[in-house]
Amino acid sequence: MISIDCEMTGLDIENCAIISVGAVDLDQPDRRIYLEMRPFPGAKLDEEGLAVNGYTEEVIKGLNLSQEEALGQLKVFLDESKDRNVLGQNVSTDVYFLNKAFERANIDCKIPFRVLDLHSMVCAKILLNKGVIPTEERKSTLNLDTLLNMAGIPEEPKPHIALTGALSAAEVYFRLIEGRAVLPEFSSFAFKG
């Protein structure tokens, strides 16, 4: 299983681009990849999207790798993984963007759309333990920062970096679903088992 996170220039899959991707192989947690890439020519830079991840237009223009170069490296990482089952918080968006980016770059790589979404997994665990899913305005409030706090870890640092998101999702999975602390980046935070 692979924990994946992407940062994009916005959420319009046709016009916005991935600018960073991070992935952690849960079968070998020290096996990781982090790539930053320039948007494809003509990609939309959405101010709201950039406000979320903290990238600026100036930083984006200075990124070294092209989409094709970075996605080629990601394909090698995925090909060397035991499987392509993907885990993350609201990871379907990342998968849609990655598959569109692979297609746009003419790279023969496809990530399965059947994903392991942390939000759903933690909700199921809460319900199995006869708990109540926290809500506000009749919607779940279980975002990644909330899940990190439930696992005894502070909120994800800002600005968002895709590798930090992938590592955070992996450790939340290990702690809240498997019941063990794994990644050294989080060893200073007490495990709530």
Secondary structure, 3 states (H helix, E strand, C coil): CEEEEEEECCCCCCCCCEEEEEEEECCCCCCEEEEEECCCCCCCCCHHHHHHHCCCHHHHHCCCECHHHHHHHHHHHHHCCCCCCEEECCHHHHHHHHHHHHHHCCCCCCCCCCCEEHHHHHHHHHHHCCCCCCEECCEECCCHHHHHHHCCCCCCCCCCCHHHHHHHHHHHHHHHHHCCCCCHHHCCCCCCC
